[in-house]
């Protein structure tokens, strides 16, 4: 079975097991809120981010207000998150970028999004897929690890993994792949002790560790 055929089989299994569910577990109501929350989620769980964003967004409800924020005030609100100093700086300067470069609106293209402070390809693809419905593959630690175990990539660099997956996954499944594989990674395919016997693709997975 080649990689494309294997990918189709995996997609078929995961769709039957999880159903179609295109969503992120970060809480948000606007594109700017999702962008901010995604920046905050680096090296941190979505659940933890969701504990600080309600107050953060009540005090700074949009890019305009965050652009005027004192970084030390933002640090105090997000102090419980890892790398809070860098994250506070990033979301303030990202908001200033949006105000200065894009008239207060979150941009759509990969080039424009990655021009913002603190925004890399992963964060940009979260926004493109979930806000603008643009087919995109988000390579986080789960997608990178699980896709490699499935034999769909041999790379560890996130950009190279993204390119590998783009070549073999049907474009209409790119956004859904992110949700399925992150869920699978959290449920069964953990880094240290994968529960292969419980996994819905156990019998077709190469299990490359």
KEDREN-504821 format. One record per atom (N, C-alpha, C): residue number from 1; residue in one letter; atom name; x, y, z. Coordinates in nm, 2 decimals. Each point is the difference from the previous one (the first is absolute). Layout:
REM residues N
    n  res  atom      xx      yy      zz
  NUM    a    CA       X       Y       Z
...
REM end
This chain:
REM residues 209
    n  res  atom      xx      yy      zz
    1    x     N    0.08   -0.12    0.00
    1    x    CA   -0.08    0.12    0.00
    1    x     C    0.09    0.13    0.00
    2    x     N   -0.02    0.08   -0.10
    2    x    CA    0.08    0.12    0.00
    2    x     C   -0.06    0.11    0.09
    3    x     N    0.07    0.11    0.02
    3    x    CA   -0.04    0.10    0.10
    3    x     C   -0.14    0.06   -0.03
    4    x     N   -0.03    0.02   -0.13
    4    x    CA   -0.13    0.06   -0.03
    4    x     C   -0.11   -0.10    0.04
    5    x     N    0.02   -0.12   -0.04
    5    x    CA   -0.10   -0.11    0.04
    5    x     C   -0.01   -0.01    0.15
    6    x     N    0.11    0.00    0.07
    6    x    CA    0.00   -0.01    0.14
    6    x     C   -0.08    0.12    0.06
    7    x     N    0.03    0.11   -0.05
    7    x    CA   -0.07    0.13    0.05
    7    x     C   -0.15   -0.02   -0.02
    8    x     N   -0.04   -0.05   -0.11
    8    x    CA   -0.15   -0.01   -0.03
    8    x     C   -0.06   -0.10    0.10
    9    x     N    0.07   -0.11    0.03
    9    x    CA   -0.05   -0.10    0.09
    9    x     C   -0.01    0.06    0.14
   10    x     N    0.10    0.08    0.04
   10    x    CA    0.00    0.06    0.13
   10    x     C   -0.12    0.10    0.01
   11    x     N   -0.02    0.09   -0.10
   11    x    CA   -0.10    0.09    0.00
   11    x     C   -0.14   -0.07    0.01
   12    x     N   -0.02   -0.11   -0.07
   12    x    CA   -0.12   -0.07    0.00
   12    x     C   -0.03   -0.05    0.15
   13    x     N    0.11   -0.06    0.06
   13    x    CA   -0.02   -0.05    0.14
   13    x     C   -0.03    0.11    0.10
   14    x     N    0.07    0.11   -0.01
   14    x    CA   -0.01    0.11    0.09
   14    x     C   -0.14    0.07   -0.01
   15    x     N   -0.04    0.01   -0.13
   15    x    CA   -0.14    0.06   -0.02
   15    x     C   -0.11   -0.08    0.06
   16    x     N    0.02   -0.13   -0.01
   16    x    CA   -0.10   -0.09    0.06
   16    x     C    0.00    0.00    0.15
   17    x     N    0.13    0.02    0.06
   17    x    CA    0.02   -0.01    0.14
   17    x     C   -0.04    0.13    0.07
   18    x     N    0.05    0.11   -0.06
   18    x    CA   -0.03    0.14    0.06
   18    x     C   -0.11    0.08   -0.06
   19    x     N   -0.03   -0.03   -0.13
   19    x    CA   -0.10    0.08   -0.07
   19    x     C    0.07    0.13   -0.05
   20    x     N   -0.07    0.08   -0.07
   20    x    CA    0.06    0.12   -0.05
   20    x     C   -0.02    0.11    0.10
   21    x     N    0.11    0.06    0.05
   21    x    CA   -0.01    0.10    0.10
   21    x     C    0.11    0.10   -0.02
   22    x     N   -0.03    0.12   -0.06
   22    x    CA    0.10    0.10   -0.03
   22    x     C   -0.01    0.11    0.11
   23    x     N    0.09   -0.01    0.10
   23    x    CA   -0.01    0.09    0.10
   23    x     C    0.14    0.01    0.08
   24    x     N    0.02    0.10    0.07
   24    x    CA    0.12    0.01    0.09
   24    x     C   -0.06    0.00    0.14
   25    x     N    0.09   -0.03    0.10
   25    x    CA   -0.05   -0.01    0.14
   25    x     C    0.03    0.13    0.07
   26    x     N    0.05    0.10   -0.07
   26    x    CA    0.02    0.13    0.06
   26    x     C   -0.13    0.08   -0.01
   27    x     N   -0.03    0.07    0.11
   27    x    CA   -0.13    0.08    0.00
   27    x     C    0.03    0.14   -0.07
   28    x     N   -0.09    0.03   -0.09
   28    x    CA    0.01    0.13   -0.07
   28    x     C   -0.13    0.04   -0.06
   29    x     N   -0.01    0.13   -0.03
   29    x    CA   -0.12    0.05   -0.07
   29    x     C    0.03    0.08   -0.13
   30    x     N    0.12    0.04   -0.01
   30    x    CA    0.04    0.08   -0.12
   30    x     C    0.14   -0.05   -0.05
   31    x     N    0.03    0.03   -0.13
   31    x    CA    0.13   -0.04   -0.05
   31    x     C    0.12    0.04    0.08
   32    x     N   -0.01    0.13    0.05
   32    x    CA    0.11    0.05    0.08
   32    x     C    0.02   -0.08    0.13
   33    x     N   -0.12   -0.04    0.06
   33    x    CA    0.01   -0.08    0.13
   33    x     C    0.06   -0.13   -0.03
   34    x     N   -0.03   -0.07   -0.11
   34    x    CA    0.06   -0.13   -0.03
   34    x     C    0.15    0.02   -0.03
   35    x     N    0.04    0.10   -0.07
   35    x    CA    0.14    0.03   -0.03
   35    x     C    0.07    0.02    0.14
   36    x     N   -0.05    0.08    0.08
   36    x    CA    0.06    0.02    0.13
   36    x     C    0.01   -0.12    0.09
   37    x     N   -0.11   -0.08    0.00
   37    x    CA    0.00   -0.12    0.08
   37    x     C    0.10   -0.10   -0.05
   38    x     N    0.01   -0.01   -0.14
   38    x    CA    0.09   -0.10   -0.06
   38    x     C    0.15    0.04    0.03
   39    x     N    0.03    0.13    0.00
   39    x    CA    0.14    0.04    0.04
   39    x     C    0.02   -0.04    0.15
   40    x     N   -0.10    0.02    0.08
   40    x    CA    0.02   -0.03    0.14
   40    x     C    0.01   -0.15    0.03
   41    x     N   -0.05   -0.08   -0.10
   41    x    CA    0.00   -0.15    0.02
   41    x     C    0.13   -0.07   -0.02
   42    x     N    0.10    0.08   -0.05
   42    x    CA    0.13   -0.06   -0.03
   42    x     C    0.06   -0.06    0.13
   43    x     N    0.04   -0.13    0.00
   43    x    CA    0.06   -0.06    0.12
   43    x     C   -0.09    0.00    0.12
   44    x     N   -0.13   -0.01   -0.03
   44    x    CA   -0.10    0.01    0.10
   44    x     C   -0.13   -0.07   -0.05
   45    x     N   -0.08   -0.05    0.09
   45    x    CA   -0.13   -0.06   -0.04
   45    x     C   -0.10    0.10   -0.03
   46    x     N   -0.09   -0.04   -0.09
   46    x    CA   -0.12    0.09   -0.03
   46    x     C   -0.08    0.02    0.13
   47    x     N   -0.02   -0.10    0.08
   47    x    CA   -0.08    0.01    0.12
   47    x     C    0.06    0.11    0.09
   48    x     N    0.13    0.00    0.02
   48    x    CA    0.05    0.11    0.08
   48    x     C   -0.01    0.14   -0.06
   49    x     N    0.01    0.01   -0.13
   49    x    CA   -0.02    0.12   -0.07
   49    x     C   -0.14    0.05    0.03
   50    x     N   -0.09   -0.09   -0.01
   50    x    CA   -0.15    0.04    0.02
   50    x     C   -0.03    0.05    0.14
   51    x     N    0.09   -0.02    0.09
   51    x    CA   -0.02    0.05    0.14
   51    x     C    0.04    0.15    0.01
   52    x     N    0.08    0.05   -0.09
   52    x    CA    0.05    0.14    0.01
   52    x     C   -0.07    0.09   -0.10
   53    x     N   -0.04   -0.06   -0.12
   53    x    CA   -0.05    0.09   -0.10
   53    x     C   -0.13    0.07    0.03
   54    x     N   -0.09   -0.06    0.08
   54    x    CA   -0.13    0.08    0.03
   54    x     C    0.03    0.14    0.06
   55    x     N    0.09    0.00    0.10
   55    x    CA    0.03    0.13    0.06
   55    x     C    0.09    0.09   -0.10
   56    x     N    0.09   -0.07   -0.07
   56    x    CA    0.08    0.07   -0.09
   56    x     C   -0.08    0.07   -0.11
   57    x     N   -0.10   -0.07   -0.06
   57    x    CA   -0.08    0.06   -0.10
   57    x     C   -0.11    0.09    0.05
   58    x     N   -0.03   -0.01    0.13
   58    x    CA   -0.09    0.10    0.06
   58    x     C    0.07    0.14    0.01
   59    x     N    0.13   -0.01    0.03
   59    x    CA    0.07    0.12    0.02
   59    x     C    0.05    0.06   -0.13
   60    x     N    0.04   -0.09   -0.09
   60    x    CA    0.05    0.04   -0.14
   60    x     C   -0.08   -0.08   -0.10
   61    x     N   -0.12    0.05   -0.04
   61    x    CA   -0.09   -0.07   -0.09
   61    x     C    0.03    0.00   -0.15
   62    x     N    0.10    0.07   -0.04
   62    x    CA    0.04    0.00   -0.14
   62    x     C    0.14    0.05   -0.02
   63    x     N    0.05    0.00   -0.13
   63    x    CA    0.13    0.03   -0.03
   63    x     C    0.03    0.15    0.04
   64    x     N   -0.09    0.09   -0.01
   64    x    CA    0.02    0.14    0.03
   64    x     C    0.03    0.02    0.14
   65    x     N   -0.07   -0.07    0.09
   65    x    CA    0.02    0.02    0.14
   65    x     C    0.13   -0.07    0.05
   66    x     N    0.03   -0.12   -0.06
   66    x    CA    0.12   -0.07    0.04
   66    x     C    0.12    0.08   -0.05
   67    x     N   -0.01    0.06   -0.12
   67    x    CA    0.11    0.08   -0.05
   67    x     C    0.05    0.11    0.09
   68    x     N   -0.10    0.05    0.08
   68    x    CA    0.04    0.11    0.10
   68    x     C    0.03   -0.05    0.14
   69    x     N    0.00   -0.13    0.01
   69    x    CA    0.02   -0.06    0.14
   69    x     C    0.15    0.02    0.04
   70    x     N    0.01    0.00    0.13
   70    x    CA    0.13    0.00    0.07
   70    x     C    0.04   -0.15    0.01
   71    x     N    0.12   -0.03   -0.06
   71    x    CA    0.04   -0.14    0.00
   71    x     C    0.00   -0.06    0.14
   72    x     N    0.05    0.07    0.10
   72    x    CA    0.01   -0.05    0.14
   72    x     C   -0.14   -0.03    0.05
   73    x     N   -0.11    0.07   -0.04
   73    x    CA   -0.13   -0.03    0.04
   73    x     C   -0.05   -0.13   -0.06
   74    x     N    0.03   -0.02   -0.13
   74    x    CA   -0.03   -0.13   -0.06
   74    x     C    0.07   -0.11    0.06
   75    x     N    0.13    0.02    0.04
   75    x    CA    0.07   -0.11    0.06
   75    x     C   -0.06   -0.05    0.13
   76    x     N   -0.06    0.09    0.08
   76    x    CA   -0.07   -0.03    0.12
   76    x     C   -0.12   -0.09   -0.02
   77    x     N   -0.07    0.03   -0.11
   77    x    CA   -0.12   -0.08   -0.03
   77    x     C    0.04   -0.14   -0.05
   78    x     N    0.10   -0.02   -0.08
   78    x    CA    0.04   -0.13   -0.06
   78    x     C    0.11   -0.06    0.08
   79    x     N    0.03    0.04    0.12
   79    x    CA    0.12   -0.05    0.07
   79    x     C    0.00   -0.15    0.02
   80    x     N   -0.12   -0.06    0.01
   80    x    CA    0.00   -0.14    0.02
   80    x     C    0.04   -0.09   -0.12
   81    x     N    0.01    0.07   -0.11
   81    x    CA    0.04   -0.07   -0.13
   81    x     C    0.15    0.00   -0.01
   82    x     N    0.05   -0.11   -0.07
   82    x    CA    0.15    0.00   -0.02
   82    x     C    0.04    0.11   -0.09
   83    x     N    0.13    0.05    0.02
   83    x    CA    0.05    0.10   -0.09
   83    x     C   -0.08    0.12   -0.01
   84    x     N   -0.06    0.04    0.12
   84    x    CA   -0.10    0.11    0.00
   84    x     C    0.05    0.13   -0.05
   85    x     N    0.13    0.03    0.03
   85    x    CA    0.06    0.13   -0.04
   85    x     C    0.00    0.01   -0.15
   86    x     N    0.06   -0.10   -0.06
   86    x    CA    0.01    0.00   -0.15
   86    x     C   -0.14    0.00   -0.06
   87    x     N   -0.10   -0.07    0.05
   87    x    CA   -0.13   -0.01   -0.05
   87    x     C   -0.07    0.14    0.01
   88    x     N    0.02    0.06    0.12
   88    x    CA   -0.07    0.13    0.02
   88    x     C    0.06    0.10   -0.10
   89    x     N    0.13    0.00   -0.02
   89    x    CA    0.06    0.09   -0.10
   89    x     C   -0.06   -0.03   -0.14
   90    x     N   -0.01   -0.13   -0.04
   90    x    CA   -0.04   -0.04   -0.13
   90    x     C   -0.14    0.04   -0.03
   91    x     N   -0.10   -0.02    0.10
   91    x    CA   -0.14    0.04   -0.03
   91    x     C   -0.02    0.15   -0.01
   92    x     N    0.08    0.07    0.08
   92    x    CA   -0.01    0.15   -0.01
   92    x     C    0.05    0.05   -0.13
   93    x     N    0.12   -0.05   -0.04
   93    x    CA    0.06    0.05   -0.13
   93    x     C   -0.08   -0.06   -0.12
   94    x     N   -0.05   -0.12    0.01
   94    x    CA   -0.09   -0.06   -0.10
   94    x     C   -0.12    0.09   -0.03
   95    x     N   -0.06    0.05    0.11
   95    x    CA   -0.11    0.09   -0.01
   95    x     C    0.03    0.13   -0.06
   96    x     N    0.12    0.05    0.04
   96    x    CA    0.05    0.12   -0.07
   96    x     C    0.02   -0.02   -0.15
   97    x     N    0.05   -0.11   -0.03
   97    x    CA    0.02   -0.03   -0.15
   97    x     C   -0.13    0.00   -0.07
   98    x     N   -0.10   -0.06    0.06
   98    x    CA   -0.13   -0.01   -0.06
   98    x     C   -0.06    0.14   -0.02
   99    x     N    0.01    0.08    0.10
   99    x    CA   -0.05    0.14    0.00
   99    x     C    0.08    0.08   -0.11
  100    x     N    0.13   -0.01    0.00
  100    x    CA    0.08    0.08   -0.09
  100    x     C    0.00   -0.05   -0.14
  101    x     N    0.01   -0.13   -0.02
  101    x    CA    0.01   -0.06   -0.14
  101    x     C   -0.13   -0.04   -0.06
  102    x     N   -0.10   -0.04    0.08
  102    x    CA   -0.12   -0.06   -0.06
  102    x     C   -0.13    0.06    0.05
  103    x     N    0.01    0.13    0.04
  103    x    CA   -0.12    0.07    0.03
  103    x     C   -0.09   -0.07    0.11
  104    x     N    0.07   -0.06    0.09
  104    x    CA   -0.08   -0.07    0.11
  104    x     C   -0.06   -0.13   -0.03
  105    x     N    0.02   -0.05   -0.12
  105    x    CA   -0.05   -0.13   -0.04
  105    x     C    0.10   -0.11   -0.01
  106    x     N   -0.03   -0.12    0.05
  106    x    CA    0.10   -0.11   -0.01
  106    x     C    0.01   -0.04   -0.14
  107    x     N    0.13    0.00   -0.06
  107    x    CA    0.01   -0.03   -0.14
  107    x     C   -0.02   -0.15   -0.03
  108    x     N   -0.01   -0.03   -0.13
  108    x    CA   -0.04   -0.13   -0.05
  108    x     C    0.12   -0.09   -0.05
  109    x     N    0.10    0.06   -0.06
  109    x    CA    0.10   -0.07   -0.07
  109    x     C    0.11   -0.05    0.10
  110    x     N    0.07   -0.11   -0.04
  110    x    CA    0.11   -0.05    0.08
  110    x     C    0.11    0.10    0.01
  111    x     N    0.03    0.07   -0.11
  111    x    CA    0.10    0.10    0.01
  111    x     C   -0.03    0.12    0.09
  112    x     N   -0.13    0.04   -0.01
  112    x    CA   -0.04    0.11    0.09
  112    x     C    0.00   -0.04    0.15
  113    x     N   -0.06   -0.12    0.02
  113    x    CA   -0.01   -0.04    0.14
  113    x     C    0.14   -0.02    0.06
  114    x     N    0.09   -0.06   -0.07
  114    x    CA    0.13   -0.03    0.06
  114    x     C    0.09    0.13    0.01
  115    x     N   -0.05    0.11   -0.06
  115    x    CA    0.07    0.13    0.02
  115    x     C   -0.03    0.06    0.14
  116    x     N   -0.10   -0.06    0.07
  116    x    CA   -0.04    0.05    0.13
  116    x     C    0.09   -0.05    0.11
  117    x     N    0.02    0.08    0.10
  117    x    CA    0.09   -0.04    0.11
  117    x     C   -0.06   -0.13    0.07
  118    x     N    0.09   -0.09    0.02
  118    x    CA   -0.03   -0.12    0.07
  118    x     C   -0.08   -0.11   -0.08
  119    x     N   -0.02    0.03   -0.14
  119    x    CA   -0.08   -0.09   -0.08
  119    x     C    0.09   -0.08   -0.10
  120    x     N    0.00   -0.13    0.02
  120    x    CA    0.07   -0.09   -0.09
  120    x     C   -0.10   -0.07   -0.09
  121    x     N    0.05   -0.10   -0.08
  121    x    CA   -0.09   -0.08   -0.09
  121    x     C   -0.11   -0.07    0.08
  122    x     N    0.04   -0.06    0.11
  122    x    CA   -0.10   -0.08    0.08
  122    x     C   -0.12    0.09    0.04
  123    x     N    0.03    0.12    0.06
  123    x    CA   -0.10    0.09    0.04
  123    x     C   -0.08    0.05   -0.12
  124    x     N    0.07    0.04   -0.10
  124    x    CA   -0.06    0.05   -0.12
  124    x     C   -0.10   -0.10   -0.06
  125    x     N    0.04   -0.13    0.00
  125    x    CA   -0.09   -0.10   -0.06
  125    x     C   -0.12   -0.03    0.09
  126    x     N    0.01    0.02    0.13
  126    x    CA   -0.12   -0.01    0.09
  126    x     C   -0.10    0.10   -0.04
  127    x     N    0.05    0.13   -0.03
  127    x    CA   -0.09    0.11   -0.03
  127    x     C   -0.06   -0.03   -0.14
  128    x     N    0.08   -0.03   -0.10
  128    x    CA   -0.05   -0.02   -0.13
  128    x     C   -0.10   -0.11   -0.01
  129    x     N    0.02   -0.11    0.07
  129    x    CA   -0.09   -0.11    0.00
  129    x     C   -0.13    0.02    0.07
  130    x     N    0.01    0.05    0.13
  130    x    CA   -0.12    0.02    0.08
  130    x     C   -0.08    0.12   -0.02
  131    x     N    0.07    0.11   -0.04
  131    x    CA   -0.07    0.13   -0.02
  131    x     C   -0.04    0.02   -0.15
  132    x     N    0.09   -0.03   -0.09
  132    x    CA   -0.02    0.03   -0.14
  132    x     C   -0.03   -0.12   -0.08
  133    x     N   -0.01   -0.12    0.06
  133    x    CA   -0.03   -0.13   -0.06
  133    x     C    0.09   -0.03   -0.12
  134    x     N    0.12    0.04    0.01
  134    x    CA    0.10   -0.02   -0.10
  134    x     C    0.07   -0.13    0.03
  135    x     N    0.01   -0.10   -0.09
  135    x    CA    0.06   -0.13    0.02
  135    x     C    0.14    0.02    0.05
  136    x     N    0.03   -0.05    0.12
  136    x    CA    0.13    0.02    0.06
  136    x     C    0.03   -0.11    0.10
  137    x     N    0.13   -0.03    0.01
  137    x    CA    0.04   -0.11    0.10
  137    x     C    0.08    0.06    0.11
  138    x     N   -0.05   -0.02    0.12
  138    x    CA    0.07    0.06    0.12
  138    x     C    0.09   -0.11    0.06
  139    x     N    0.13    0.02    0.00
  139    x    CA    0.09   -0.10    0.05
  139    x     C    0.05    0.04    0.14
  140    x     N   -0.07   -0.05    0.10
  140    x    CA    0.04    0.01    0.14
  140    x     C    0.07   -0.12    0.04
  141    x     N    0.03   -0.02    0.13
  141    x    CA    0.08   -0.11    0.04
  141    x     C   -0.07   -0.13   -0.02
  142    x     N   -0.14    0.00    0.01
  142    x    CA   -0.08   -0.12   -0.02
  142    x     C    0.01   -0.04   -0.15
  143    x     N   -0.03    0.09   -0.09
  143    x    CA   -0.01   -0.03   -0.14
  143    x     C    0.14   -0.05   -0.05
  144    x     N    0.10    0.07    0.05
  144    x    CA    0.14   -0.04   -0.04
  144    x     C    0.03   -0.15    0.04
  145    x     N   -0.03   -0.02    0.13
  145    x    CA    0.04   -0.13    0.06
  145    x     C   -0.09   -0.12   -0.06
  146    x     N   -0.13    0.02   -0.01
  146    x    CA   -0.09   -0.10   -0.04
  146    x     C    0.01   -0.03   -0.15
  147    x     N    0.02    0.11   -0.08
  147    x    CA    0.01   -0.02   -0.14
  147    x     C    0.13   -0.08   -0.04
  148    x     N    0.11    0.02    0.08
  148    x    CA    0.12   -0.07   -0.02
  148    x     C   -0.02   -0.15    0.04
  149    x     N   -0.07   -0.02    0.11
  149    x    CA   -0.02   -0.14    0.05
  149    x     C   -0.09   -0.07   -0.11
  150    x     N   -0.08    0.07   -0.06
  150    x    CA   -0.09   -0.06   -0.11
  150    x     C    0.08   -0.03   -0.13
  151    x     N    0.12    0.05    0.00
  151    x    CA    0.08   -0.02   -0.12
  151    x     C   -0.03    0.09   -0.12
  152    x     N   -0.06    0.12    0.04
  152    x    CA   -0.04    0.09   -0.11
  152    x     C    0.11    0.11   -0.02
  153    x     N    0.09    0.01    0.09
  153    x    CA    0.12    0.09   -0.02
  153    x     C    0.12   -0.06    0.08
  154    x     N    0.11    0.04   -0.05
  154    x    CA    0.13   -0.04    0.08
  154    x     C    0.06    0.12    0.06
  155    x     N   -0.06    0.12   -0.03
  155    x    CA    0.06    0.12    0.05
  155    x     C   -0.04    0.04    0.14
  156    x     N    0.08    0.09    0.06
  156    x    CA   -0.04    0.05    0.14
  156    x     C   -0.02    0.15   -0.01
  157    x     N    0.06    0.06   -0.10
  157    x    CA   -0.02    0.15   -0.02
  157    x     C   -0.15    0.02   -0.03
  158    x     N   -0.07    0.09    0.07
  158    x    CA   -0.14    0.02   -0.02
  158    x     C   -0.04    0.04   -0.14
  159    x     N    0.08    0.09   -0.06
  159    x    CA   -0.03    0.04   -0.14
  159    x     C    0.01   -0.11   -0.10
  160    x     N    0.10   -0.09    0.02
  160    x    CA    0.02   -0.11   -0.09
  160    x     C   -0.11   -0.11    0.02
  161    x     N   -0.04   -0.01    0.13
  161    x    CA   -0.11   -0.09    0.03
  161    x     C   -0.13    0.05   -0.07
  162    x     N   -0.02    0.13    0.01
  162    x    CA   -0.12    0.06   -0.07
  162    x     C    0.00   -0.03   -0.15
  163    x     N    0.12    0.02   -0.06
  163    x    CA    0.01   -0.02   -0.15
  163    x     C   -0.02   -0.15   -0.03
  164    x     N    0.05   -0.09    0.08
  164    x    CA   -0.02   -0.14   -0.02
  164    x     C   -0.15   -0.04    0.00
  165    x     N   -0.07    0.05    0.10
  165    x    CA   -0.14   -0.03    0.02
  165    x     C   -0.08    0.06   -0.11
  166    x     N    0.03    0.12   -0.05
  166    x    CA   -0.07    0.07   -0.11
  166    x     C    0.01   -0.09   -0.12
  167    x     N    0.11   -0.07   -0.02
  167    x    CA    0.01   -0.08   -0.12
  167    x     C   -0.08   -0.13    0.00
  168    x     N   -0.04   -0.05    0.11
  168    x    CA   -0.06   -0.13    0.01
  168    x     C   -0.15    0.01    0.05
  169    x     N   -0.03    0.10    0.07
  169    x    CA   -0.14    0.01    0.05
  169    x     C   -0.09    0.07   -0.09
  170    x     N   -0.12   -0.04   -0.02
  170    x    CA   -0.10    0.07   -0.09
  170    x     C   -0.02    0.14    0.06
  171    x     N    0.00    0.10   -0.08
  171    x    CA   -0.01    0.14    0.05
  171    x     C   -0.12    0.02    0.09
  172    x     N   -0.11   -0.07   -0.04
  172    x    CA   -0.13    0.02    0.07
  172    x     C    0.01   -0.05    0.15
  173    x     N    0.10   -0.08    0.03
  173    x    CA    0.02   -0.06    0.13
  173    x     C    0.11    0.07    0.08
  174    x     N    0.06    0.11   -0.05
  174    x    CA    0.11    0.06    0.07
  174    x     C   -0.04    0.05    0.14
  175    x     N   -0.11    0.08    0.01
  175    x    CA   -0.04    0.06    0.12
  175    x     C   -0.04   -0.11    0.10
  176    x     N   -0.08   -0.09   -0.05
  176    x    CA   -0.05   -0.11    0.08
  176    x     C    0.11   -0.09    0.05
  177    x     N    0.11   -0.02   -0.08
  177    x    CA    0.11   -0.07    0.05
  177    x     C    0.06    0.05    0.13
  178    x     N    0.01    0.14    0.00
  178    x    CA    0.05    0.06    0.12
  178    x     C   -0.07   -0.04    0.13
  179    x     N   -0.14    0.00   -0.01
  179    x    CA   -0.08   -0.03    0.11
  179    x     C    0.01   -0.15    0.04
  180    x     N   -0.01   -0.08   -0.10
  180    x    CA    0.01   -0.15    0.02
  180    x     C    0.13   -0.04    0.07
  181    x     N    0.11    0.05   -0.06
  181    x    CA    0.13   -0.05    0.05
  181    x     C    0.04    0.06    0.13
  182    x     N   -0.04    0.13    0.03
  182    x    CA    0.02    0.05    0.13
  182    x     C   -0.08   -0.07    0.10
  183    x     N   -0.12   -0.04   -0.03
  183    x    CA   -0.09   -0.08    0.09
  183    x     C    0.06   -0.14    0.02
  184    x     N    0.04   -0.06   -0.10
  184    x    CA    0.06   -0.13    0.01
  184    x     C    0.13    0.00    0.08
  185    x     N    0.08    0.11   -0.02
  185    x    CA    0.13    0.01    0.07
  185    x     C   -0.03    0.02    0.15
  186    x     N   -0.10    0.07    0.04
  186    x    CA   -0.03    0.02    0.14
  186    x     C   -0.07   -0.12    0.06
  187    x     N   -0.08   -0.08   -0.08
  187    x    CA   -0.08   -0.11    0.05
  187    x     C    0.08   -0.13    0.01
  188    x     N    0.08   -0.03   -0.11
  188    x    CA    0.06   -0.13    0.00
  188    x     C    0.15    0.01   -0.03
  189    x     N    0.04    0.08   -0.10
  189    x    CA    0.13    0.00   -0.05
  189    x     C    0.10    0.10    0.07
  190    x     N    0.01   -0.02    0.13
  190    x    CA    0.08    0.09    0.08
  190    x     C    0.15   -0.02   -0.03
  191    x     N    0.08    0.10    0.04
  191    x    CA    0.15   -0.01   -0.04
  191    x     C    0.07   -0.11    0.08
  192    x     N   -0.03   -0.02    0.12
  192    x    CA    0.07   -0.09    0.09
  192    x     C   -0.06   -0.14    0.00
  193    x     N   -0.13   -0.01    0.00
  193    x    CA   -0.06   -0.13    0.02
  193    x     C   -0.13   -0.01   -0.09
  194    x     N    0.02   -0.02   -0.13
  194    x    CA   -0.12   -0.01   -0.09
  194    x     C   -0.08   -0.13    0.04
  195    x     N   -0.14    0.02   -0.01
  195    x    CA   -0.09   -0.12    0.03
  195    x     C   -0.04   -0.05   -0.13
  196    x     N    0.09   -0.07   -0.07
  196    x    CA   -0.03   -0.05   -0.14
  196    x     C   -0.12   -0.09    0.00
  197    x     N   -0.01   -0.08    0.10
  197    x    CA   -0.11   -0.10    0.00
  197    x     C   -0.14    0.06    0.00
  198    x     N   -0.01    0.12    0.04
  198    x    CA   -0.13    0.07    0.01
  198    x     C   -0.03    0.09   -0.13
  199    x     N    0.11    0.02   -0.08
  199    x    CA   -0.01    0.09   -0.11
  199    x     C   -0.08   -0.05   -0.11
  200    x     N   -0.09    0.09   -0.07
  200    x    CA   -0.08   -0.05   -0.11
  200    x     C    0.07   -0.03   -0.12
  201    x     N    0.13    0.03   -0.01
  201    x    CA    0.08   -0.03   -0.13
  201    x     C    0.11   -0.10    0.04
  202    x     N   -0.01   -0.07    0.11
  202    x    CA    0.11   -0.08    0.05
  202    x     C    0.05   -0.10   -0.10
  203    x     N   -0.09   -0.06   -0.08
  203    x    CA    0.04   -0.11   -0.09
  203    x     C    0.06    0.04   -0.13
  204    x     N   -0.01    0.13   -0.03
  204    x    CA    0.06    0.05   -0.12
  204    x     C    0.11    0.10    0.02
  205    x     N    0.03    0.03    0.12
  205    x    CA    0.10    0.10    0.04
  205    x     C    0.14   -0.07    0.00
  206    x     N    0.10    0.06   -0.06
  206    x    CA    0.13   -0.06    0.00
  206    x     C    0.07    0.01    0.14
  207    x     N   -0.05    0.09    0.08
  207    x    CA    0.05    0.01    0.14
  207    x     C    0.15    0.03    0.00
  208    x     N    0.04    0.10   -0.08
  208    x    CA    0.14    0.04   -0.01
  208    x     C    0.03    0.09    0.12
  209    x     N    0.08   -0.05    0.09
  209    x    CA    0.03    0.07    0.12
  209    x     C    0.13    0.08   -0.01
REM end
